[in-house]
Amino acid sequence: MTAEPGKVAPPRGRVKRWRDQLIASGWLVLVWNLLWGEFSWGNLLGGLLVAAVVLVFFPLPPVTFAGRVRPGPLLVLVLRTAGELVTASFRVAGLALRPGYRPHSAIVAVRLRVPSDLNLALTAEAVSLVPGTLILEVDREAGTLYVHVLDTHGRRELAANRERVRAVESRIVRAIGSAAELRQLDQSVERGTR
């Protein structure tokens, strides 16, 4: 961006921050209108007011996205997640319908291989979508997710659940991660990081 003589170009960070705020405002206004069930001028103005209040009084830390969307791995991520949703739904329904059966639950700590804030959040959301798993806590400093898993028996199943979470992380990073995150993932896979 070049400035006209006598004028100073706005700092790149400020422009990016305003762009991010504008995008967040748009999403908040959309959600506000969807919650009210209709698009009207009143709901639009109300959504703008709510968005302004939320962004001013509850600012979120900036989440940087240095990656790029890769259509092939993104399709794999969507299809595998949909498949896991269906199979886990039948599995949990089967547990609910078994008379007298008491499933054993466990909490599994899973240290992610790419512990960025965005990856932690996306992996936690994708894992929580699947019935039978729930994120109980996220440790940002350690890059660890604490996952409650339903109907687990023995150490093998605990390890399988841990690997299932890491597989979700891997699909997310391969679908939208940066080149550096892909290298970090591949190196940790080669080293066999647990």
Secondary structure per residue as TSV (DSSP state, phi and psi in degrees):
chain	resnum	aa	ss	phi	psi
A	1	M	-	360.0	122.4
A	2	T	-	-104.5	147.2
A	3	A	-	-99.5	149.2
A	4	E	-	-70.1	155.6
A	5	P	T	-56.8	132.1
A	6	G	T	88.7	-8.8
A	7	K	-	-116.0	145.8
A	8	V	-	-100.8	132.0
A	9	A	-	-70.1	140.5
A	10	P	-	-65.0	144.6
A	11	P	-	-58.8	142.8
A	12	R	H	-58.8	-38.2
A	13	G	H	-62.7	-38.5
A	14	R	H	-67.6	-40.6
A	15	V	H	-63.7	-43.5
A	16	K	H	-63.6	-41.4
A	17	R	H	-62.9	-43.2
A	18	W	H	-64.5	-40.2
A	19	R	H	-62.0	-45.3
A	20	D	H	-62.8	-40.1
A	21	Q	H	-65.1	-38.6
A	22	L	H	-65.9	-42.1
A	23	I	H	-64.5	-44.1
A	24	A	H	-62.4	-40.3
A	25	S	H	-61.8	-43.2
A	26	G	H	-59.7	-44.3
A	27	W	H	-65.5	-42.0
A	28	L	H	-63.6	-40.6
A	29	V	H	-64.5	-41.8
A	30	L	H	-61.6	-47.2
A	31	V	H	-62.6	-41.5
A	32	W	H	-58.3	-45.9
A	33	N	H	-67.4	-37.9
A	34	L	H	-66.4	-36.8
A	35	L	H	-65.9	-35.1
A	36	W	H	-79.6	-17.0
A	37	G	T	85.7	3.1
A	38	E	S	-157.5	151.6
A	39	F	-	-98.5	117.1
A	40	S	-	-142.1	167.5
A	41	W	H	-63.3	-38.1
A	42	G	H	-63.6	-44.0
A	43	N	H	-68.1	-34.1
A	44	L	H	-64.3	-47.3
A	45	L	H	-66.8	-41.3
A	46	G	H	-61.5	-40.8
A	47	G	H	-64.2	-40.0
A	48	L	H	-63.9	-39.9
A	49	L	H	-66.0	-45.9
A	50	V	H	-62.8	-42.8
A	51	A	H	-60.3	-43.6
A	52	A	H	-62.7	-44.1
A	53	V	H	-63.9	-45.6
A	54	V	H	-62.3	-45.3
A	55	L	H	-73.2	-27.3
A	56	V	H	-82.9	-45.7
A	57	F	H	-92.6	-18.2
A	58	F	S	-130.1	59.5
A	59	P	-	-67.3	139.1
A	60	L	-	-96.0	149.3
A	61	P	-	-65.6	147.9
A	62	P	-	-67.3	134.9
A	63	V	-	-107.5	115.3
A	64	T	-	-87.2	141.2
A	65	F	-	-120.4	100.4
A	66	A	-	-99.1	0.2
A	67	G	-	-84.9	-170.0
A	68	R	-	-143.5	151.3
A	69	V	-	-80.5	127.1
A	70	R	-	-111.6	111.3
A	71	P	H	-57.5	-42.7
A	72	G	H	-61.0	-57.7
A	73	P	H	-63.0	-29.7
A	74	L	H	-65.2	-41.1
A	75	L	H	-63.0	-41.8
A	76	V	H	-60.4	-44.6
A	77	L	H	-59.0	-47.9
A	78	V	H	-64.8	-46.7
A	79	L	H	-66.8	-42.9
A	80	R	H	-65.8	-40.2
A	81	T	H	-64.0	-43.1
A	82	A	H	-62.1	-42.5
A	83	G	H	-62.4	-42.2
A	84	E	H	-65.5	-36.7
A	85	L	H	-60.8	-45.0
A	86	V	H	-67.9	-50.9
A	87	T	H	-65.6	-39.2
A	88	A	H	-68.4	-34.5
A	89	S	H	-62.6	-43.9
A	90	F	H	-66.1	-37.9
A	91	R	H	-65.1	-45.0
A	92	V	H	-68.9	-38.7
A	93	A	H	-62.1	-40.5
A	94	G	H	-62.1	-40.1
A	95	L	H	-64.5	-40.0
A	96	A	H	-67.8	-29.8
A	97	L	H	-91.2	-6.2
A	98	R	S	-78.2	115.7
A	99	P	T	-68.6	131.1
A	100	G	T	76.4	-2.9
A	101	Y	-	-82.8	133.6
A	102	R	-	-116.2	105.2
A	103	P	-	-69.4	147.8
A	104	H	-	-92.4	128.8
A	105	S	-	-108.7	162.9
A	106	A	E	-149.7	160.3
A	107	I	E	-114.0	125.3
A	108	V	E	-116.1	129.7
A	109	A	E	-89.8	126.0
A	110	V	E	-124.5	112.6
A	111	R	E	-84.9	120.0
A	112	L	-	-76.6	152.5
A	113	R	S	-84.5	-23.6
A	114	V	S	-122.5	90.2
A	115	P	-	-86.9	37.7
A	116	S	-	-72.7	157.4
A	117	D	H	-58.9	-43.7
A	118	L	H	-64.3	-43.2
A	119	N	H	-66.3	-40.3
A	120	L	H	-58.8	-47.0
A	121	A	H	-65.9	-46.5
A	122	L	H	-66.2	-41.0
A	123	T	H	-65.7	-42.8
A	124	A	H	-61.1	-42.9
A	125	E	H	-65.0	-45.7
A	126	A	H	-64.2	-39.4
A	127	V	H	-69.0	-40.5
A	128	S	H	-69.3	-22.5
A	129	L	H	-65.8	-30.9
A	130	V	S	-79.6	124.0
A	131	P	T	-58.2	140.1
A	132	G	T	96.9	-8.0
A	133	T	E	-129.8	147.1
A	134	L	E	-151.6	133.8
A	135	I	E	-80.8	122.3
A	136	L	E	-92.6	-35.5
A	137	E	E	-156.8	150.4
A	138	V	E	-123.1	124.1
A	139	D	E	-102.1	100.0
A	140	R	T	-62.9	-43.6
A	141	E	T	-62.2	-41.5
A	142	A	T	-89.7	-10.9
A	143	G	T	66.1	39.6
A	144	T	E	-118.7	136.6
A	145	L	E	-105.3	136.5
A	146	Y	E	-105.5	113.6
A	147	V	E	-112.9	128.0
A	148	H	E	-87.9	124.6
A	149	V	E	-119.0	142.5
A	150	L	S	-97.6	140.3
A	151	D	S	59.2	67.2
A	152	T	-	-118.3	134.2
A	153	H	-	-129.9	112.7
A	154	G	H	85.3	169.5
A	155	R	H	-67.2	-33.1
A	156	R	H	-62.0	-44.0
A	157	E	H	-69.1	-33.8
A	158	L	H	-62.3	-45.3
A	159	A	H	-64.2	-38.5
A	160	A	H	-64.6	-39.2
A	161	N	H	-66.8	-38.9
A	162	R	H	-62.6	-43.6
A	163	E	H	-68.1	-31.3
A	164	R	H	-64.2	-41.9
A	165	V	H	-65.5	-42.1
A	166	R	H	-65.4	-32.6
A	167	A	H	-66.7	-38.3
A	168	V	H	-62.8	-45.7
A	169	E	H	-57.9	-45.0
A	170	S	H	-61.0	-43.9
A	171	R	H	-63.7	-38.4
A	172	I	H	-65.7	-47.6
A	173	V	H	-63.1	-41.3
A	174	R	H	-67.6	-28.5
A	175	A	H	-80.4	-39.9
A	176	I	H	-137.0	8.6
A	177	G	-	-76.8	161.6
A	178	S	-	-77.6	169.9
A	179	A	H	-62.1	-38.7
A	180	A	H	-65.3	-39.4
A	181	E	H	-67.9	-37.6
A	182	L	H	-62.7	-43.2
A	183	R	H	-62.0	-43.9
A	184	Q	H	-61.4	-42.3
A	185	L	H	-63.9	-48.1
A	186	D	H	-62.8	-40.0
A	187	Q	H	-65.4	-40.1
A	188	S	H	-71.0	-31.2
A	189	V	H	-67.2	-42.7
A	190	E	H	-63.0	-39.5
A	191	R	H	-75.4	-15.8
A	192	G	T	73.8	37.2
A	193	T	-	-59.8	131.1
A	194	R	-	-109.0	360.0
